[in-house]
Amino acid sequence: MDDSPDTKVSIGCTTRKAHDGLHTSIIDNSVRDRFEVLVDDKVIGWQPYRRYKNHIVLMGTEIDPQWRGRGVSSVLIDGVLELIGSAGRTVVPRCKLTGDYIFRHPQYRDLVTDQYQAMVRPISRPGGEPPPETTT
């Protein structure tokens, strides 16, 4: 078996509770090259990725419309970052929401190598509001 970082082997799964108590599972669906968030075994959101050397390049975050506004994107990103860190990989946050999440949760900054730190920044909010605080 090839143990190189580019091998399409799942890096695992974890669970999270959204801010309203919603129980979710976050899995690495390595066959589809995306992390998925599930409720009762139903996929309600995902974050596609690409593997590059020891990096996981995180693309956009997508949540089904009926689940938006419940903190699902935050639990997805938080779970993804935990899985990546546990696997000893680093992150390239191409997804602006992920870059914003890492900016607001400095415990994940060390997952981003120096060359990609510029991608860790707050995203602008409508009306110039500051980014909301997130507790996970």
Secondary structure, DSSP 8 states (H G I E B T S, - for coil): ---STTS-----EEEEE-TT--EEEEEEETTTTEEEEEETTEEEEEEEEEEETTEEEE---EE-GGGTTSSHHHHHHHHHHHHHHHTT-EEEE-SHHHHHHHHH-GGGGGGS-GGGGGG------GGG--------
